[in-house]
Amino acid sequence: MSIYLDYLAEIDSRKTQGLAPKPIDDGALVKEIIGLIQDIGSEYRADALKFFIYNTLPGTTSAAAVKAAFLKQIVQGQAIVPEITVAFAFELLSHMKGGPSIAVLLDIALGDDAKLAVQAGEVLKTQFFLYDADMFRLRDAYAAGNAVAKDVLESYAKAEFFTKLPDVEDEIKVVTFIAGEGDISTDLLSPGNQAHSRSDRELHGLCMMTPEAQQQIVALKAQHPDKRVMLIAEKGTMGVGSSRMSGVNNVALWAGKQQSPYVPFVNYAPVVAGTNGISPIFATTVDVTGGIGLNLKNWVKMTGPDGKAILNNDGNPVLEEAFSVATGTVLKIDVKNKKLTDEAGKELADVAAAFTPQKMEFMKAGSSYAIVFGKKLQTFAAETLGVEAPAVFAPNKEISVEGQGLTAVEKIFNRNAVGVAPGKLLHAGSDVRVTVNIVGSQDTTGLMTAQELEAMAATVISPLVDGAYQSGCHTASVWDKKAQANIPKLMSFMNNFGLITARDPKGVYHAMTDVIHKVLNDITVDDWAIIIGGDSHTRMSKGVAFGADSGTVALALATGEATMPIPQSVKVTFKGKMQPYMDFRDVVHATQAQMLHQFGGENVFQGRIIEVHIGTLLADQAFTFTDWTAEMKAKASICISEDATLIESLEIAKSRIQIMIDKGMENAACTLKGLIALADKRIAEIRSGEKPALTPDANAKYFAEVVVDLDLIDEPMIADPDVNNADVSKRYTHDTIRPVSYYGGTKKVDLGFIGSCMVHKGDMKILAQMLKNIEATQGKVEFKAPLVVAPPTYNIVDELKAEGDWDVLKKYAGFEFDDVAPKTAARTEYENMLYLERPGCNLCMGNQEKAAKGDTVLATSTRLFQGRVVEDTANKKGESLLASTPVVVLSTILGRTPNMDEYKSAVTGIDLTKFAPSAAH
């Protein structure tokens, strides 16, 4: 009983935090609980019974396996628990989702007791998390003449597990809650520095926004018991920055519905909205939980007599309120007519985009998982019975425009489409199932992905996936007790599931903390690939990659598929010549600035694919552009490369995959060797001319085309969070791009950061060269602000060591990471010196270490959201300004932003990241 007593002690500890008992996933604990239930005289029996019924996690957890086995004993009369009748035991099994519970139900349904078999069959008809082994049992029993198997398969073929669910109500009443003004980062809903608690849903729920906001939501629910609370980003976009299933989970926890009375703290169906809608990757996460995401458009641009937008003194459009959504406003969602109305029924906005047939199915089923698995189950059952499956689910939306060519993303989707008639070409707007080639899971969402895999009863990676990787980069900075408790467990789970893991659970190979996006960029060896990754920055320079929530990642790992619309594309080309003293990072910033200028402040990138014609830039350098596209609010990005450039990038990828093999990271399935073989095949196709590098058709149709004029980029550019803008909605967006001269060489910089996924080996060499030059001209290198450097990968460190640059960096560093003795506590103070930190995310993630509160940070990263890299003080807002490596280096030497003369002098002779457009442009 020692495990149970330890659990009681944990319960007492959680009470001090106002928390309920933690949901149970440990089978050994459930065994002890069952022993107490069977001991009629035990003082612990009543509580043990509650824990067994209401607090044991379903799916493939070891706890679920023990619970299912005991319920089977009850059903078959081998165990008697007065409080759990046979009917109740079947009900409990029906809420366990899959895995062991399905095995038990099949055992009974295909067993000798005819009465129980029929009952088990009725429960099976409501289940959809069946895998091949489960379906094959039904198929074999049907072939042998089993009547229950036939009955269940006939139900599956009709998709009764879906059709018998209640429809989405015609009208949904909501009461509004303004979560914030301006763009709302998912960091507000699920702070990065609380990532360690994400798998403990109740505990993690306490970090959403503020305790005061949480209580306001509770009060609104109490005042309006017949309504759902809708969280709103007023004058902004909801859920920018990261996909964060944990953010949606938190919203659902406070304002959603409970999924099952027997599964605590797993809620679904949140309602969220934004003046400018929902960020694309966050919208996908909302769909996963059967939620609703609305584009309110409640603030509109004021226009003059000429029909053009009226601009304020800053050149921004002046907005006027079309209708109020102030906290406490009661609104109605007319689902039938797809309109948002006021309480009296007056139409306020068209919300048809939130209620497509596919989204309506997710809402009815309670998740997108149910639909994905349900479709596969229906198809299998119909094929087994030799019948045609009735059209139950909304058909894929197939848009095919006669005579219109394909964009690059349209080509990729057509190559990977599932269930489309041969020869039929699909264009943007089509909604389609696709196979997924590469999947990435990162370490602060990975525990949730593991939970999702357990919940959907998945035990092994889909054979459709070419390669998958579990990273360790988000917990690389500090190997603290939280990381030590969570990460080995995560790596073990994912290693067993079939992923390549950053850390070896057996401790055979050296821990790899490489930034996930960099690894995925290397293991993507096909420019026609679809990549799904558990991070918003899953933006590859080969193939098309989509940042996704932990649940979508789990679904891709388990099924090898994803369902999504083909997005529209915006074509980006370049003209002119890049100044020799500019860095490619400035081209990236200028793309955003010039796009906004060309389209009158409208972000045409939002929710679309950026097809960037990068041509001659290798994958590592091109990644700088695609990585930034997450901040441009794009759905994804595709690089159009020349043949020779792509071949060289693939050769580099092959060498890095071989390094992973040499380090001992290969798995039993020989995934890494398989990727090298795929790379060789792709290189051969390009060289032979059989299949050149991916390009769009000449007659492809784009939503918009942006031409970036390199001649206009004559000084470094800085993305500024603009924290003191009088218009709150303009703060912390990535739309304020300023030339360095704007700051007059006087803006104080408290800390510099070079690292994260936005830099490559060339950036580290730029840093080394600049330090050597400064010493040569000034006699010494003296930092007037701390400079934190976190190389993105160990490969880069190894290459820098081989080429002598690491010795240069060490010479000027006051700290160098040591993997033998990693930091066990977060750094809270920084001296004016160079810190060589472990490869990984570091300050960009902000979950383990941050700059000092109120600092002005100049960084190469992408994150300028409030509180992410640096938090505010009571008197001063923290600022995370984003710039190129040379600007960051020079600013830490000066302790301020440089003027142009200082900048030009500092980069003379420095090999910056250059770019020239392809000859075709």
N, C-alpha and C positions, 0 to 999 in steps of 0.2 A: 504493500500500500504506500510505499515511499514516494512513488511518482505522483500519486493522488494528493498526498500531503504537501508535496512541493507545489502542486497546482493550487492548493488552497492558500499557501503562503503567497504565491504570485497574485492571487485574487485579492488578498488583503493589501498587498502593495499597490495594486491598480486602484483600489478604492480611494487611496489617498490622492489620486489624480482625477477622481471622479469617473473612473472607467469601469465598465462591466467586465466580467470574466472574459479572458481572451479566447476566441474560438479555437477549438481543439483540432490539431492536424496529426497528432501523435497516436499511432495505433497502440503502443504500449500503455498509454494513459487510458485509452478506451477499454482495453482489456481489464484494467483495474476497476474502472467504473462499472463494467458489466458484472464483475465479481461482487461489488457492493450492491448492485441492483438485485442480484440473486440471493443476497444475504438479507432475508426479510427483517431480521432484528437489528441491522446495522443503523447506527445513528446518522450515518452519512447517506443512507439510501435515497431519501427524498431529493437531496441536491444532485446526487449521482444520476438519478432518473432524468432530471431536468437537463443536465449537461448532455446526456446521451441523446435526448430527443431534440433539444433546441440549440445545442452549442457545438455540434460536431460537424466539421467541414466536409462537404460532399466531394464527388469526383474521384480522382485517383490517389488521394492522400492515403497514408497508411491507416489513418483513423477511419476513413470511409470503408476501407476493406474489412476492418474488424466489425464496424457497425453493420454493414451489409450481411456479413456472415451470421451475426447474431439474429438479425431480423429474419433471415432464412430459417434459422432454428425455431423461431417463434411461429412462423407461418406453417412449418411442417410439424409442429407440436412437440419438438424435441426440447424446447425450453418454454416455460410458462411465466409470463409477466402480466399480472392482472391488469395493469394500466395500459398495456399494449396488446390490443386484440389483433386478430389476424388481419382484419380490415385496416386497422391503424398501421400495422406493420407494412402493408402494401402501400398505404399513403406515404409513409416515410420513405420507402424505396423510390416512390415516384418523384420525390423531391431531391434525390441524390444525383441526378443528372446523367450519370454514365459510369463506365468503368466497372468496378466491382458490383454495383447495383444492377447493371444490365446483365452481367454474368449470372447473378442470383435469379433475376427474373426469367432469364432464358432456361436456367436449370429447372425452375418450377414449371414454366410454361411447356417445356418439352418433356416433363417428367411423367410419372405413372399415375399421379392423383389427378383424375380428370377435372374435378371441381376446382381444385387449386390452379390447375393449368389454365382454365378459362379465365380465372381472376387475374392471374399473372399476365395473360395475353392482353386483357383489357388495359392493364397498366402500361405494358409495352407499347401499345398503340399511341400513348401520349409522349413517348420518348423519341428523341432524334439524335442524341450523341451516340450513334452506333458506328463502329469501325469495321474493317473488313472481316476480322475474326468473328464478330457478332453477326454480321449479315450472312456470312458463310454458314454459320450454324443454322440460321433460319432457312437458308436455301437448301441445305442438305436434308433438314427435317421435312421440308415441303416435298422434296424429291422422294422421300421415303413414305409419303402419304400422311404426314402429321396434319390433322385438321386445324389445330391451334396455329401452327406455323403458317398455314394457308390463310387463315383468317387475319393474322397480323400483317402478312405481306399484302393482302388485298387492301387493308386499311392504309398501309404505307403508300401503296400505289395511288390511292385517292388523296394522299397527304392529309389525312384526317387529324394528325397531330397539329396541323396548322388551321385547317378549315373549321374545326370545332371550337377554336378559340374565339372569344368575343371580339367583335369588330372595334376599331377605334371610334370613340364617340363622335357624333356629328358636331358637337360644340364643346369646347374646352374653356372654362373660365380660368383666368389667371389674375394674380395680383402682383404688381411690379415691385422690384427691389433694385435700386441703382447700386450696382457693385462698385462702380467708379466712373469717373469721367475720362474720356480719351480711350486710347487702346488699352485693353486689359490683358496683361501677360498672364499666362497660366501659372506664373510664379506667385501671383496673388492668391490663386486658388489652391496651389500645392507648392509651397516654397521649396526651392532646391536644397536649402540647408536642413530641411526636415525629410530628406529623401530616405533616410534610414528607416523611417517608420511607415513607409507607404504600404507595406504588406499587412500592417496592423491597422485596418481601416478605421476603427473607432478612434484610436489614438491619433492617426494622421488627420482625421476630420477636425481635430481641435486647432489645427494650424491654418485652416481656411480663412483668409481675410483677417478678421479680428474677433475676439470674444463678443464684442458689442454687436458686430454685424451678425454673428451667429444668433444672438438672442433676438435681434430684430426680425430675422427670418422665422424663428420659432414663434414670435409674437404675431407675425403676419399669418402664419398657418393657423394659430389659435383663433384669430379674428375672422379668418375666412376659411372655415373647414371644408367648404365645397369648392375651393379654388386651389390651383397650383401656383406656387411662387415662381416667378420668372426673373432670373438674374440678368441684369442689363449692363452693357458697356455704353454709357451715354456719350454721344458725340465721338464714338470710336468703334473699333472692331473687337469682338470678344474672342479671347483665347489665342492671342498672337504669341509667337516665340517657340512654343513647344506643343507637342500633341497632348502629352500628360493625361493618360487614363486616370491617374490619381486625382487630377483636377476635376474631371467629370464625376469620378466616384465621390469626391467631397461635396460637389453640388448636389448630386443625387442623395447623398447621405442626409443633408440638411433639408433638401426641398423635393426629393423624389419619392418613389414608392418602394416599399419593401418587396423584394423578389419572392421570398418564401418565408413563412412563419418559422420554419425550422432551420434557417440559415441567417445568422445575425449579421447586421451591418453591410449586407450586400443589397444595395438599392439600385433602382433603374429609373428610366424615363424622366430625366431632368429637363427643364425648359430654360433655355438661355437665348439671349438676343443681343444685338448690337445695332447702333445707328447705321454702321457700315457692315452689318452682318457678322458672320462667324469666320474666323481664320480657317482656311481650307483644311489643314491637318486636324484642327480641333473639331471641325464639323464632322469629319470621319469618326472621331472618337465619340461624339454625341450619338451618331448613328449606331455605333456598337452597342450602346445601352438602350436603344429604342427611344431615344430622347428627341426633342424638338429644338431646332435652331432657327431663329427668325432674323431676317434682314428688315429692320424697322423703317429705315429711311425717314426717321422723324425729324431730322434736321436737313434742310435743303439749301442749295446755293441761291443767294439773292441775285437776280439778274436785272440789268438795266434795260432801257428802251430798245437797245440794239440786240437784246437777247443774250448778251454775253454776261458772264459772271462778274459781279462787283467785287473788287479786290480791296483789302485793307492796306495799311501802310507797309506791312511786311510782304505784300504781294500774295497773300492767301485769300481764298474766296471767303466772303462774308456769309455766314449761315443764318437762317431764320428757322424757328421751330414750327414744324408742320402740325405737330400734336404733342401733348405732354405725356411722358411716361414716368413722372415723378413717383418716388416710392409710395406705395399704397394705392396707386391707381388701379382700378378694376377694368380689365379688358376682356374681350371674348375672341377666341380663335374659332372662326367659322370653318371647320374642317371640310365640310361638304362643298362649300364654295371657295375654299382656300383664301379667305380674307381675314384680316385682323380688324376688329371693330371696337368701338367704345361700348360702354355698358348698355347704352340704349340701342345699339345695333348699327350705328353710323360707321361706314367703311373708312378705315384709316390707311391700310396698306394691303397690297397684294402679296400674299405669302405662299404662292403656288410652289416656289422652288423648295420649300420645306416639306411639301406634301406630295412629292412624286410617288408614283405607284410603288417604287422600290422602298422609299422611306416609310411609306404607310405600312408596308409589310414588316419592316423592322419594328415599328411601333406596336403593331398587332402581336407580333411574336415575342416582343420584349427584348430583342437583341438581333443584330445582324447575323450572329453565329447560327441562330436557329434556322434562318433562311438558307444559309450556305449548306449546313448539314442536311437540312430538310430536302433540298433539291437533289442532293446526291442520293439520299435515302429513297426518295420517290423514284428516281431513275433506276436504281438498283432493283427495287421491288417490281417495277413494271417489266423490266427485262427478264427477271426471274420467272414471272408469271406468263411472260409472252404476250403481254397486252400493251396497248399504247397508253402512256400516262396522260390523264386528263390535264388540260391547261388550268392549273390551279394558281400558280404564281404569276405575277406580272411578267410578261415576256421581256427579254432584253430589249432595251430601246435601241433600235438599229437604224441609224441615219446613213444613207448612202446617196451621195450627190453625183448624178450622171455627169461624166466629163471633167470632174474636179479631181485634181491630184491630191497626194497625201503629204501632210507635214511629217516631220521626223517622228513625232510622238504617235501620230496616226499609224505610221508604218510599224512601229514597235507593238502597238496594241493589236494590230491585225495579225502580226506574226504570232502573238501569244494568246489570241482569243480562243475561248473554249465554247463549243456549242453553236458556232456560227456556220451557216451553210458554206460549203467549199466554194471559193472563187468570189464570194461577196466581200466587197470592201466597205469598211465602216469609217465614217468621219466624226469629227468632234461633236459631242452631244450624245453620242451613242453610250449606252450603259451596258457593260459587258463583263463576263467572267474571264479572267486571264490567269495563265500560269505565272508563278513567281520563280525567278531564277536564283536570286541571292537574298538572304535574310540576315539582318543584324539585330542583336539584342544588346542593350547597354546595361550597366551594372546598377544604376539607381532605379531603373524600371524593370530590370530582369526578374527580380523577386516577384513582381506582379505578373509578369509574363508566365513565370513558372506556375503561379497560382491559377492563371487563366487556363494553362495547359492541363493542370490537374482537374479544373472544373469542367473542361470539355472532354475529360477522360482520355486525353492523348498520351501515348507512352513512347512514341518514336517519331523522328522527323520524317516528313513525306519524301518518298523517293523522287518526286518531281523537282525538289530543290537541289540545285547544283552545288551550293555551298552555303553554310550559315556560320556565324561567328558571335560568340558571347564576349563582350569587352570587359575590361577592368579599369577604364580610363576615368570614369566619373568619381571613383574613390581612390585615385592614385596619389593624391597629395598627402593624405594622412592615413596611416595604417592604425587607426584607433580601435577601441573596443567594439564600436558599432560595425566597422568594416570587418574586423576579425570575426565577428559573430555571423555576419550576413554573407560575405563574399565566398568563402569556401563552400558553404552550403549551396549557393547559387551555381558555382562552377561545377560542383559534383552533379547537380540535377541536369544542367545543360550538357555536360560531357556525356552522361548516360543517355540523354535524349538524342544525341548524335551531332551536336555542334562542335566546331573547333573552339576551344576555350582559351581565354587570355592567361588564366592561371591553371596549372595542372592540379586537380584535386589530390593527386598522389604525390605531388611535390617533386616530380622527376625533372621537369624543365623550369627554367627561370621564369619568374612572374613577368608577364608582358602587360604593360599598362598603356599601350598605344591607343591613341584616339580612334574611336570606332569608325568614324567616317573615312579616316586615312586607310585603315585596314580594308574596309569594304571597297574603297576605291581601287585597292590593289587586287582584291580577289574577284572583282568584276572584270571578266576577261572577254566580254562580248558587248559591242556597242548596240546590240539589239536586245539587251537584257532588261528585265524589270526587277527592280530592287525594292525591298520593303525593309525599313529600319526603325528601331524604337527610339527615334530622336528626330527632331525637326530638321537637323542638318544632314539627314541622309540625302545628300545631293551629289551624285556621282558625276564625274566628267566622262564616263563611258556608260552607255545605256540611259535609262530614265529611272530615277529613284524617288521614292515617296517616303517622307517622314511619317511615322504612324505611332499610334498609341500601343501600349503593351498588349492589348487584346487583339488588335489587328495583326501584330507580329506573331502572337500565339497561333492565330488562325492560319497565317501563311506557313508557319512551321509545321502545323498539324496536317494541313490539306494541300500545301503547295499552290494554293490559289488565292486570289483576291477578287473582289467585285467592286468596280468603280466606273464612273463615267470617263469617257475620253475627253480630256480638257481641251479648250481652245488654246491656240498658241500665239505668242507675240514674237515676231522675228526681230532679232537684234544683230545688226551688222555694223561695221566700222569703216570710217574713211579718214584720210589725213595721215599725219605722221606723229608718232609719240616723241615728245621732247626727251633728250638723252638724260636729263636729270630727274625724270619722273619714274615712278614705280608702277607696276601693273595694278597694284591696289588702288591707285588714284583713278585708273580707268574704270574700275568697278564702282567706286563712289560716283564718278562722273556719269556713269550709265544711269544711275538712279536720278541724279539731278537733271540731266538732259531730258530724260523721259518725262519727268514731271513738268518741265518747262514746255516741252513740245505739246503736251496734252492738257495744258491749263490747270495743272495741279491734280489732275485725275491720275490715280495709279492704275494704269492699264495692265500692270503685271499681276495685280491681286487675283488670286484664284485661277491663274492660267499658267501654262508652260512657257518658260522663256527659252526659245530656240536661239542659242547664241552661236554665231558663226566665228569660232575661235581659231579654226584652221591650223595655224603653225605652232600653237602652244601645247606643250606636253601635258599629260594628265595631271601631274602634280601642280603645275602652275595654273592650268585651266580650272582646277578645283577651287581656286580662290574665288573665281567668278560664281561657279555653281553653288558654292557654300553660302555666299552672300544672298543668293536668291530667296532663301528662307526669310530673310529680313525684308526683302522686297515684297513679301506676302504672296509670292508666287507659289503655285501648287508644286512645281518642280522645274527642273532645267535640263536641257539637252545640249550637249556640245557637238557642233558639226566640225569634224577634224579632217584634215587631208590624210590620204592613205599612208604616206611615209611617217607622218606624225603619230598616227594611231598604232602603226606597227612598232615604232620605238617605245610608245607607252606600254604596249602589251609585253614587249621584251623586258621592260623594267618590272612590270607586274609579275612576270614569270620568275624573275630573279628573287623578288621579295617573297613570293610564295615558297620558293625553294629554301630560303632562309628559315621560314616557319617550319618546314619539314626537317631541316638540319637541326633545329632547336628541339625537335621531338614533339611538335604540336600536331602531327598527323593523327588521324583517328582510325578506327578499325575499318571503316568504309573506304579509306584512302581518298577522302574528299579532296585534299590538297593536290595529290597527284592527278586526280580527275580534272581539276581546274587548269593545271598546266597543259594537259592534253587538249582541253577545250581552247586554250589560248593558242596552241600550235595549230589547231584546226582553223581558227579564225584568221591567223596570220597567213596561212596557206591560201585561204579563200581570197584574201585581199591581194596577195602577190600574184596569184594566177589571173586575177580579174573576174573570177567567178562571182564574187560578192564584194564589191568595193566598200569602203567606209560609208557608214550611213549618211545619206543626204536626203533632203526633201525633194519632192517633185517640183519641177519648174512652175507648174500651174496649181500648186498648193494654195489654199486660202487661209489667211491669217486674220486674227481679230484686229491686229494693228502691227505696224512695222516701225521700229525705232532705229535710226541711224545715229551712231555715236561719232561725233566729230573729234578726233584726237587732237586736231590743231587748236581746239578751244581749251584744252587742258594744259595750262601753263604754270600751275603751281599745285603743290600737294593739297589734297582734299581731306576734310575731317567731318565725320558724321557726329553730330552734336545732339545730345538728348534735350537741349534747349530747356533746361529745368525751370527757368524763370519766365517762360513765355506766359503772357497774360491769359492766353487761351489754353486752358488745361488740356484740351484735346490735342494740342500740338506738341505736348511734352512727351518725351520718351518714344517718339516714333523714329524711324530711320530715314525720314524724308527731309530732315534738315541737314543738308550737305553744304559745308562752307569751305572756302579757300583758306589756307593757313594765314594769309595776310589779314583776314578778318579780325584776327586776335592781336594784331599789331606787335607781335613778339613780346607780349606782356602777360599772357594768361599763365598763372601759376600752375605747375603740374606737381602733384604730391607723390605720384607713383606711376611707373611705367610697367607695362606688361607685354611681353612678346611671347606668343605661344598659342596653344589651342589649335583647332583644325584649319585656321585661316593662313597659317604659315607653312612653308616647306623648307627643304634643306637650303635653298638659296637665301632665305631670310636669315638663317643662322650664320651663313657666310658673310652676308651684308653686315651683320652685327660685329663679327670678328674683324672684318676689314675696317669698319668705322673706328673701332677701338684702337687698332694699330695706327690709323691715320691721326687720330686725336693725340695719341702719345707722341707721335713723330713731330707734330706741329706745336704741341703745348708742353711737351716734356713729361707729362703724366696724364693719367685718366682719373678724373675726380668727379664723382656723381653728386649732384645736388638734390637728387631724388632717388629713391630705391628703384631698381630695375629688376623685375621678376621675369625669368626666362624659363619656359617649359616647352622643350622640343616636343613635337607631336608624336614621334615614334622613336623606338630604340634603334631602328635601322639608320635613322638620321644621325643619332649620337655616334653609332659605330662608324659611319662614313666620315663624320667630322673628325673622329679620333684618328682614322686612317690617313686623312688628308692634312692633319696638323691643326685644324681650326679649333678643336676642342681644347687643346693646350693653350691656345690664345685666350679662349673664354675663361679657362681655369685661372689664368694669370691675373685676371682682373676681378675674379669672383671672390666674395667673402663667404659663400656657402656653395657646396656641391652636394647633390643628392647621393645617398649611399643605400643601395638596395639591400645590403647586408643588415643595415640598421636603419630602416625607414623611420620617418617621423611618426611619433605616436600621439602627438598633440598638435592642434592647429596653431599656426603662427598668428600672433595677435599684434605684434609690433615689427616694423621694418626699419632697418638702418639705411643710410644713403650708400648703398653698395649694390653689386650685382649678385643675384641669387640664381644659381643653376638648379632648377627644380626637376623632379622626376618627370619623364614623359607622361602626358595626360592632359586633362582639361584645366586643372588648377583654378585660377581666379575666374575664368570664363564661366565655369559651372557655378561657383559661389556657394556650393553646398558644404565644403569643408573649410576653406579659407577665403577670406575677403580682405580687401583693403580696409584701412582704418575708416571708421564712420566719418562721413562728411568730406572725404578726400576727393580731389579731382584726379581721376585716373585717365591716362592716355594709353590705349591698348590696341593691339592688332586683332583682337577678338571680334565678335559680332554682337555681343550682348551689351546693350545700353539701357536695358529696362531698369526701372526703379528697384533698388534693393538687391539687384542680382550680383554685380561685381562689388558694389559699394553701397552701404546703407546711409541714410540721412542721420544727422544729429538734430537736436531740437532747434538749432540756430542756422544750420547750413545743410543744403541738399548735396548729397553725394552725386558726382558726375562721372560717367563712363564715356569718354570721348574715344572715337575709333579712327585710327590712322594707319599709315604704312609703317613698316619696320624702321626705315631711316628717320622718320619724323619722331617716332617713339624714342629711339636711342638718343637722338640729339636733345630732345626735350628733357630727358632725365639727366643729361650732362649739364644742361643749362638751368634746370629747375623751372622751366617755362617753355611755352611754345616758341619756336624760332622765327626769325624774320626770313625773308627770301634770300638775302645775301648770306646769312649764316647757313641756311639749308644748302644752297648751291655749293658753297665752299666745302661743307662737310661731306657731300656725296661725290665730289670730284674724283674720278678714277675708280669709283665704286661700281661693281657689276650688279646693277639693279635688275629687277625682273622686267625684261623687255617684251614688247608685243608689237607685231606688225600685221595688219590685215592681210588676208589671202589676196593673191593677185586678182581673183575674180571680183573682189569688192574694192 
